[in-house]
Amino acid sequence: MRLTPEQASIIKKTVAEIFGADAEVRLFGSRLDNQAKGGDIDLLIELPRPCQDRVARELRLSARLELRLGEQPIDILVVDPEVHQNPVHERALTTGQVL
């Protein structure tokens, strides 16, 4: 995984601030490949309950992570029981690594 322990900690804490302590965070995509270079940070946030204002929270999370991690591309997917999952969600859930 190409995140430092400090970056992983910042991500987990920031997700908990916005989505709650029961939110599970998974890193997926190119940052899981230790041999690769560059790439954005792909995050899947899995929630056990429906999320009010999901898009607003995603934007808030993105902004806070940019402030805390520095400018870098971050893609965020949020899944709760009401979200219809598409192949990207399924891939992230099956291949992603829980932070």
Secondary structure per residue as TSV (DSSP state, phi and psi in degrees):
chain	resnum	aa	ss	phi	psi
A	1	M	-	360.0	130.7
A	2	R	-	-99.4	59.3
A	3	L	S	-133.5	142.4
A	4	T	-	-76.1	159.8
A	5	P	H	-56.9	-35.8
A	6	E	H	-65.9	-43.1
A	7	Q	H	-62.8	-43.5
A	8	A	H	-61.6	-40.9
A	9	S	H	-64.6	-43.8
A	10	I	H	-60.6	-43.8
A	11	I	H	-62.1	-49.0
A	12	K	H	-60.7	-45.2
A	13	K	H	-65.1	-40.6
A	14	T	H	-68.2	-40.6
A	15	V	H	-61.4	-43.8
A	16	A	H	-62.2	-38.2
A	17	E	H	-60.0	-39.8
A	18	I	H	-93.6	-38.3
A	19	F	H	-109.6	-9.4
A	20	G	-	104.2	159.2
A	21	A	T	-67.2	-19.2
A	22	D	T	-88.5	2.8
A	23	A	-	-74.5	134.6
A	24	E	E	-103.6	133.7
A	25	V	E	-111.2	130.5
A	26	R	E	-122.1	136.7
A	27	L	E	-94.7	133.3
A	28	F	E	-139.8	173.9
A	29	G	G	87.3	-154.5
A	30	S	G	-65.1	-23.8
A	31	R	G	-70.5	-9.3
A	32	L	G	-81.8	-17.1
A	33	D	-	-90.4	107.8
A	34	N	T	-67.0	-17.7
A	35	Q	T	-88.0	-16.7
A	36	A	-	-78.5	166.3
A	37	K	-	-122.8	149.4
A	38	G	-	64.0	-152.1
A	39	G	-	93.6	154.0
A	40	D	-	-84.3	170.3
A	41	I	E	-94.6	112.5
A	42	D	E	-99.8	119.6
A	43	L	E	-121.5	138.4
A	44	L	E	-116.7	124.8
A	45	I	E	-104.3	120.2
A	46	E	E	-108.7	125.9
A	47	L	-	-115.0	140.6
A	48	P	S	-80.9	-9.5
A	49	R	S	-134.0	159.9
A	50	P	-	-59.4	145.7
A	51	C	-	-110.0	122.8
A	52	Q	T	-77.7	142.8
A	53	D	T	55.1	45.0
A	54	R	H	-56.2	-46.0
A	55	V	H	-66.3	-43.0
A	56	A	H	-61.7	-39.5
A	57	R	H	-68.5	-38.8
A	58	E	H	-59.6	-44.5
A	59	L	H	-64.6	-41.4
A	60	R	H	-62.7	-42.9
A	61	L	H	-62.1	-45.8
A	62	S	H	-59.3	-45.1
A	63	A	H	-64.3	-45.0
A	64	R	H	-65.7	-40.3
A	65	L	H	-65.1	-38.2
A	66	E	H	-62.6	-40.6
A	67	L	H	-66.0	-39.1
A	68	R	H	-86.4	-29.0
A	69	L	H	-105.1	-12.3
A	70	G	-	92.9	167.4
A	71	E	S	-69.7	116.1
A	72	Q	-	-161.0	152.1
A	73	P	-	-68.8	129.7
A	74	I	E	-131.0	125.8
A	75	D	E	-108.1	132.9
A	76	I	E	-125.7	129.4
A	77	L	E	-117.6	137.9
A	78	V	E	-120.3	129.7
A	79	V	E	-121.8	127.8
A	80	D	-	-133.1	177.4
A	81	P	T	-59.7	-18.2
A	82	E	T	-95.8	-5.0
A	83	V	S	-84.3	127.5
A	84	H	-	-75.6	118.2
A	85	Q	-	-81.7	135.7
A	86	N	-	-108.8	-179.8
A	87	P	H	-57.8	-31.8
A	88	V	H	-66.1	-42.9
A	89	H	H	-61.6	-46.2
A	90	E	H	-62.0	-41.6
A	91	R	H	-63.8	-44.3
A	92	A	H	-62.9	-40.4
A	93	L	H	-68.4	-36.4
A	94	T	H	-85.9	-31.0
A	95	T	H	-105.8	-15.3
A	96	G	-	-69.0	154.4
A	97	Q	E	-108.7	125.5
A	98	V	E	-67.6	132.0
A	99	L	-	-85.1	360.0
